[in-house]
Amino acid sequence: MDELLSTQEMAWVLGRSSGTIRDMIRDGDIEGVRLPAGYRIPKAEALRVARAHVEAETGRSLPDRRLETLIDQVIDRNARATSP
């Protein structure tokens, strides 16, 4: 897992659109950093948001290492599916 996730990567993790993630950052629901290339979400924040999402959806809590692995898998699968 990278130290900063793009809004698209975070969108894949949460099953939302990148526009929704940008809105969540602007609304203060997700901590994001504004860079010339767009918003980025710090790793710690991505883990916090993903953990809350998993717990709300499944009622289970996952350790950081397992959560990072799942995030990496989701990002990798979606990146491969969208690349030419």
Buried (B, 14 or more C-beta within 10 A) or exposed (E): BEEBBBBBBBBBBBEBEBEBBBBBBEEEEBBBEEEEEEBBBBBEBBBBBBBEBBEEEEEEEBEEEEBBEBBBEBBEEBEEEEEE
